[in-house]
Amino acid sequence: MVCLIGLVLNILVFLQNYRNFSDRRKQEYEDEATRAEAMKSNRHDFMFSTFINLVILVIFVFLIVKFTISFLSF
């Protein structure tokens, strides 16, 4: 049960990160250089958080499968 809650929370965190990425992409900047630097930083932040979420997702899926197999073996 804890693994399922963690999985749902992980998905919610990913969706919030994507929403923040989209909001920051729509933001207006004073000049093109500032915009380019902000977009680069925004993409880097989003990719890093996506990678971390993917690692956590794999761990939760592994735990769910492991506990399901051990539960079914009884």
HELIX and SHEET records of a PDB file:
HELIX    1   1 VAL A    2  LYS A   26  1                                  25    
HELIX    2   2 GLU A   32  LEU A   72  1                                  41    
END                                                                             
